[in-house]
Amino acid sequence: MLISIILAVIIDFIIGDPYSFPHPVKLMGRMIAFEEKLARKIARSKKGLKFAGFIIVIINISLGFITPYLLLKLIKEYKVLYIIVNTYLIYTCIAARCLHYEAMKVSKALDIGIEEARIRLSYIVGRETKNLSEQEIIRATVETVAENTSDGVIAPLFYIILFGASGGLAYKFINTMDSMLGYMNDKYIDLGYFPAKVDDIFNYIPSRITGILMCLGSLGRFHIKNGFKIMIRDKKNHKSPNCAYPEGAVAGLLDIQLGGNNYYHGKLVEKPTIGDKVEEIRKIDIKNTIEIMYRSEVLLLIIHIVIQLVS
């Protein structure tokens, strides 16, 4: 297990997620899209849609956990094959390099022009980007990297460490359901109710661990004391019960202010701010947040290795 996790992290760091590469999350997305269409054909009421969302959650978590579990059990006797398959499955759960790439695309687009940056940003955030200023684009990118350090890196590794590749893939199914169905608008308020709630539950511990790792991993580089201070002080300054922890840690570590109002699907969503505007947010803060992400990932890996060696 340990060797597979280490290899998976290294592979992700080197190659990320090539767009043409077969990936379980792509299959998850197609399955969820099919389930949504089927649910809307069958369910004719709000309660029906909510129940359909519950069934979708049960089916997908079961598939996400049981399928890789049975596959790995089947090939367990073939050690080399087992390590290869296990490493591949774990690798597909980690999105650090992909997040790095997408954030830097926004950063580089700012050098081309604000319209290009708005388009690039729209690929990775849910908010409207067409009227955002340069600082708002940078803030959105920093927030996305901070939030997804938990969702795309630390949380899957957390469940992989606890339950193996099956735990990581079950978590990815949960996270993908939330990203596709968990919107608080008229279309998804019922169907997405359970996917969103389950995602909140499964991210409760990892998000807090992520904030702590971000701060501890920034030793000698960023403002650790302020990272902890803002994370604790502003932990409720977000509609999500979890996102304010990594975002608060980053805001404090970099002495910048995140959060605030945004437009989603044509509607203004008012949000409190996170952090203090000690420094104006700058393009370099995108790179700094990516660095914080990698530091957090490496620190978690080191902690896991040490625990394994002494146990």
Sequence and secondary structure as in RCSB ss.txt:
>XXXX:A:sequence
MLISIILAVIIDFIIGDPYSFPHPVKLMGRMIAFEEKLARKIARSKKGLKFAGFIIVIINISLGFITPYLLLKLI
KEYKVLYIIVNTYLIYTCIAARCLHYEAMKVSKALDIGIEEARIRLSYIVGRETKNLSEQEIIRATVETVAENTS
DGVIAPLFYIILFGASGGLAYKFINTMDSMLGYMNDKYIDLGYFPAKVDDIFNYIPSRITGILMCLGSLGRFHIK
NGFKIMIRDKKNHKSPNCAYPEGAVAGLLDIQLGGNNYYHGKLVEKPTIGDKVEEIRKIDIKNTIEIMYRSEVLL
LIIHIVIQLVS
>XXXX:A:secstr
 HHHHHHHHHHHHHH   TTS  HHHHHHHHHHHHHHHHHHH  SHHHHHHHHHHHHHHHHHHHHHHHHHHHHHT
TTSHHHHHHHHHHHHHTT  HHHHHHHHHHHHHHHHH HHHHHHHHHTT SS  TT  HHHHHHHHHHHHHHHHI
IIIIHHHHHHHHH HHHHHHHHHHHHHHHHH   STTTTTTTHHHHHHHHHHHHHHHHHHHHHHHHHTTTTS HH
HHHHHHHHTTTSSSSTTTHHHHHHHHHHHT  EE  EEETTEEE   EES  SS   THHHHHHHHHHHHHHHHH
HHHHHHHHHH 
